[in-house]
Amino acid sequence: MEKFQAFMEKYFVPLATKLNGQRHVAAVRDAFTLSFPLTMAGSLVVLINYVLLSPDGFVASILHLDKLIPNLADYQAIFNPIINGTNSILAIIIAFLTAYELAGNMGGDKVLSGITSLACYFIMYPTAQEFVNGGSGLSTTYFGAQGLFVALLVGLGVGELISRFSKNEKLRISMPEMVPPAVSKSFNLLIPIIIVLGLAGLCNFIFLKITPDGIQALVYNVIQAPLSSLGSSMGTILTFAVVQQLLWVLGIHGPNTLNALRSIIFAEQGLVNLEYTVTAGTAWGAPYPVNWGSINDAFGNIGGSGATLGLIIAIFLVGRKNKGEYEISKMALAPGLFNINEPIIFGLPIVMNPIYVVPFILAPVVCNIIGYLCVVVFEIIPPVAYSVAWTTPGFLIPFLGSGANNFMSLVIGILCLAVSTLIYLPFVMVSAKAAQKDGNLEMEEVI
């Protein structure tokens, strides 16, 4: 362990420090940091709606809240609008903030860059749909996490171009001194903004020639198409797990992006397993012990995508010196217990974070393999074949999903949590070292 830590500090910390200082990476990181309060608020609302107010939620089902409170699910309507105004428009927020932060790093106009980025994002948004009874409207599919990848590209592109064009004297429209500063600033950037908007329109025109639904659908199809021919096997599950995590790192909502294809491959197997348990009264002998729900959702998803409950615990154990990550982890613990990990993914963030890419991908893969070995190879626990609410604490899913009568399943769930924590530990230490070095560099610059 000490040799590994020395290797990480010698080679990985300097690389991570350099990458963290790169202006595009820093802009993405700071954009997600600024959006954290909204992300956290949305996550807490999801926690309330699906753990407490949903009749099949973990706490609601244990306490039988639906019997104590009539029409329990109706009260979700109080909080749903908050989700619509936070996590459901995350891509729009990030499109603005990424350009805003990058322009700040480059000495450009932050607000006008952010506004232009928003305009470009909607210029390149899928065409409005016509309604049967007249009128039209935009689909909200790509307002949230599903549209993050394009939002990041647009934000980085606009922030870069506006900042560079604004320094070109030939593209400025100078106004008399008596003109208010705000008006003068707007005219100074008028030509650069028109050029950037024109480029966005040209890009959209090209993408529409490739696919009628534009760049958003193109990104989705490019990702989905290579996976469409995969069959059902452990190799398929690991492939989906790796791709899903890579998408999250790039700022794309991995589970949502792959959901349609994943459902086609695995949904029937889950239903067959469930029907088997109804007839046999046990999960032992379920016909499909290896499928997405019984492997990844049961063993590789503790705390949410990337098994991030282990990351939170690792930060509590060895990451206290990194005050930012430690404070975010304290706030993310409650949602993380119920597999809601947007506060960690977008607050830490994990998106575009070079330090946490490896453990974020590795932890669920290792835990999936542990589950496979215990269920299929050594047969020490029954398959996870019973339906379990997704908000159930991850380490309990193997136990409850296998019938809640095999305590070894509970041990394996806790083991997977421990293994994921161990995988994250050295990278949390590296992140703390990198944060210290960043702080020292900033102090030297100030001095």
Secondary structure, DSSP 8 states (H G I E B T S, - for coil): -HHHHHHIIIIIHHHHHHHHHSHHHHHHHHHHHHHHHHHHHHHHHHHIIIIISSTTSHHHHHHTHHHHSTTGGGGHHHHHHHHHTTGGGHHHHHHHHHHHHHHHHTTS-HHHHHHHHHHHHHHTS---EE-TTS-EE--STTTSGGGHHHHHHHHHHHHHHHHHHTT-GGG-----TTS-HHHHHHHHTHHHHHHHHHHHHHHHHHHHHH-TTHHHHHHHHHHHGGGTT--SSHHHHHHHHHHHHHHHHHTS-HHHHHHHHHHHHHHHHHHHHHHHHHHHSSSTT-S-SSSHHHHIIIII-TTSTT-THHHHHHHHHH-TTSHHHHHHHHHHHHHHHTT--HHHHHHTT-TT-TTTHHHHHHHHHHHHHHHHIIIIIS--S----S---TTS-GGGHHHHHTTS--HHHHHHHHHHHHHHHHHHHHHHHHHHHHHHHHHHHHHHHH-
